[in-house]
């Protein structure tokens, strides 16, 4: 067994202390690397400042984009002298002499969102609402172009892609380009099985095929409404269309088809009193995680072109008025 050597007090104090030894080494290292340490501290400070600055700018951009988008919605739903007003909760303090004036103002504000804050979530809402504004002004070519820009930019995640595609159909229908309108409506019913307004789109599809004198496809579109949407408010309209297409033995031609059914029923003119009010719902606004609102602009709730000419003269445009939405589709019958 090894005997432990006993140290005197003097010998114990003379031994190297581990803590003191480390401190001495650390002091020497700091003196040798002082400049490196200073640059390191500065670098960390720069990184912290950059992260803080980025977060501040992001929050600031979000706030500014939200403010502009809210202002644009107020303009979109603003009062127009001599016409029915939008709901109080959507109106702002502004009022305009004509619909063209208010939609022009809305487009100007929406362009600021798109140009200054293109990466913000509100930019998606702004682009869609811009297309809606062009539609309501009766500028259908610009509306079609803007809806297509929306679909291209937000192809995989766009909240309103189906609605934008249907709106392209309404725009073509307003231009009396029934072939392109039918193509857009057909894509909606084929590709978007969960779209809430498919019954309305089928009705519009049937009307387009009637204009193209493709009676079988028109009948098939109306039949889809009658069979697949028994609770739809458009059911009676679809059934009326189907009844009008049934052969009448008294007037049937040699093929057994009713000769009177070979003509598309003329759309009844839409009086100013029966026009659908312009859309009051909005796209989801930018709120924080998603754009501020969560209401979609009303393209899907009942599209009726709102031209100043019609409102100022009291005359209904002679062209067929596209109606998007379940509550207004019957106006075109």
N, C-alpha and C positions, 0 to 999 in steps of 0.2 A: 504494500500500500504506500502510495507516494505521499510524502508529507508536504503540506502546503507551506510555502515560505511566507513568513510573516514580515510585512513591510512596516517600516517606521513611518511616522507622520511626514517626515521630510521627504522620504522616498515617494510616498503616495501623492503628495502635492506636486512633485516634480514630473509625474506622468502626464502625457498629452491628454487633454480633455476632448472628447469627440465633437461636442457642440462647438467649442471654441475653434477647433481645427477646421470644421466646416465653414464657420463664419469667416475665418481668415481666407480660406480658398475662394469663397463667394465674393469677398471684397476685392480680391486680386482680379478675379474674372470680370467683375463689373467695371473696374478701372480700365482693363484692356479692351472691353467691348462697349464702352460708353456710347460711341456714335451709333453702333448697331442697335442698341436699346432705344435710343432716341428716335431713330427712324421707324422702329417697330411700333412704338407708341403712337407716332404720327400716323402710320398706316392704319392702325386699328381705329383711330379717330376718324380718318377719312372714310373708312368703310361704314362705320356707324352713322356718320353724317349722310352718306349716300343712301343708305337704307331708309333713314328717316325722311330724307328729301323725296325719295321715290314714293314712299307711302303717303306723304303729305300731298304730293302732286296728284297721285291717283285719287285720293279722297276729294281733293279740290276739283278735279276734272269730273268726277262722278256727281258732285254737288251742282256744278255749273251745267252739266248735260241734263240733269234732272230738272233744273230750273227752266232751261230753254224748252225742254220737251213739255213741261207743264204749261208754259206760256203758249206753245203751239197748239195744245189741245184746247185751251181757252179760246184761241182764235178760230180754230176749226168749228167749235160749237157756239160761237158768239151769236148775238142777236143780229137779225137783219130787219131793217125797218119795213113795216108793213107785212111781215110774215110771222107764222107761228114760231114761238121761241123754243129754244132747247130747254131741257129740264134745268131747274134753278141750280142744282148741284154741279152742273157742267158749264154754266155760263160764267163769263168774266165780266169785268166792268166795261169792256169794249163793245161797240156795236158798229155795224157797217151798213152802207147804203145798198149793197148788193152781195149776193153769194160769191160772185167772182172776186170781189174785194177781200172778203174774209178768207177765202181759200188761198188767194195770192199771198196774203199776209202770213198765213199758216205755213205755206211752202217756203217763204223766205226764212222763217224762224227754224223750220226743220232742216233747211240747208246748212244753217249754222251748226246744228248738232252734227250733221254728217261730215262737215268739213273740219270742225275743230276737235271733235271727239269721236272719231271713227271706230276706236277700239272699245268704247263704252257700250254697255249692254243696251242703253237707250237708242243706239244707232239703228238697231234692227226695227224698233218701233217707229223711229222717225222715217225710215225708208218706206215702210208699209203705209204709214199715214200720208206720206207725200203722194203715193200712188192713188190712195183714196181721194185725196184732194183734187188731183187731176181728173179723176172719174166724175166727181160731183160738179166740176166746172164744165163737163162735157168735152174735155180735151182728151179724147179716147186714145189717140196715137201715143201721146205722152204717158197716159195711164198704162197702156200695154207695155211700153218700154220700161217703165219703172217697176211694174209688177214682175217683169222678166228679170230685171236686175236683182230684185229681192230674191226670187227663186234661185238664181245662179249663185248669189252670195251666201245664202243660208240654205243651201240645198239639202244638207243632212240634218240640220237642227232647227230650221225655221218653224216658229210656232204657228205661222199662218200660211204655210206653203200650199195646202189644199185650198184655202180660202183665196189665196192670190191666184192660183190656177183657175178657180171658178170665176174670179173677177175678170180675168183675161177673156173668158168666154162671154161675160156680160158686156165687156167693152166691144168685142167683135160683133156681138149681136146688135148693139146700139149703132154700129157702123153698117149694119145690114150685110155683114160678111158672115153668112150663116154657116158656110163650110168650116171656116176657122173656129167659129163659136162652137159648133158641134164637136170639133176635134178636142177642144179644151174641156168641154163638159164630159165628153166620153172618157177622157183620161182621169177626171176626178172620180167618176163612179167606178172605173176599173181599178184604180190604184189606191183609193182611200175608202176602204170599206167602213171605217169607223167615223167618217165625216158626218157630223150631226145634221147637215142640211142636204143629204143625198136625195131626199124626196123632191126638194125644190130643184135640184140640178137635173133630175130625171124629167121634170116638167119642162124645163127650159130646153133640154135636149130634144124632147118631143116636138116642141114648137119650131126648133131649128130644122128638124127633119121634115116637118110639114112645109116650111118655106122652100125646102129643097125638093119637095114633092116625092120624098122617099117615105111613102105611106106605111110600109111594113115596119121600118125602123121607128117611125113616130109611134105607131101602135104599140110596139114592143116597149118603148120608153114609158108610155102611159100605163101599160099593163104592169110594169115593175112597181109603179106607185100603188096601183090598186091592190096588188097581191102582197107586196112586201111592207107596206106602210099603212096598215088598217086604221091606225090612230092619227094619221096625218091630217091636218086641216086642209090639205090639198086633195084629199081622197075624192071629194065630190067633183072637183074640177077634172081630175083624171078620168073618172067614170063618165062624165059628160062628154069628154073627148072621145072615149071609146064608143059610147052610144052613137055619136055622130058619124063614126066610121063604119058602123054596121050596115051591111047591104040592105037596101029597101027594095023588096020585090017589085014595087010599082015603077021604080026608076032604074033598076039594075040593068047594066049593059049585057052584051053577049057573054062576057066572062063571069057574069054573076055578081060583079062588083057594082055598088051603088055609084051611078055616074055623078050624083051630087056630092059623094064623098071624095071625089077626085080633086076637089079644090080645098085648099087650106082655109080654115075659118079665118075671117078677117079679125085682127085684134081690135077690140073696142078701144076707142081713144081714151086715154087716161085723163080725167078732168083734174083741174088744179086741186079740187077739194079731196080727191081720192089718192093723191100722190102720197107715196110713203114718205114719212119724215126722214130727213137725212140721218145717217147713223149717229147714234149718241154714245155707243160703247167705244172704248179705246183699246189700243194695244197695251200689253202689260207694261206699266210705266216703270221707270227705273226706281227701284226701292232699296236696293242694297245688294242683294244677291242676284235678283233678276231685275229687269227694267222696272221703273218706278210704279207702274200700274199693273194690273193684271187683267185689264179688260181689253178686248180686241176691238179695233175699229170696226164699224158696222157694215163692212162690205157684205157680210154673210147674212145680215138681218133684213135686207130688203133693198136692193140697189135700184135706185131710180135716178137717172141723170138730172142734175139740177141746173139747168142753164138759165142764165139771167134773162134770155130772150123770152122764154116761156113765162117766167114769173112776172116780167114787166108788162107783157102784152096781154096776159091771161089766156094765151092760146096754147094748146097742147101741140108739141112738136109732132110732125106727121110721121116721123120714123117710129118704129116699135120701141116702146120704152122697156129696157131690160129690168126685170124685177128679180132681186135676189133675196130669197127668204121665204119662209112658209106663209107669212101673213099677207104677202102682197102678190103672190104669183097669180092669183085669179084675175088681177087687173088686166092681164094680157090676153084673156080669152075673148 
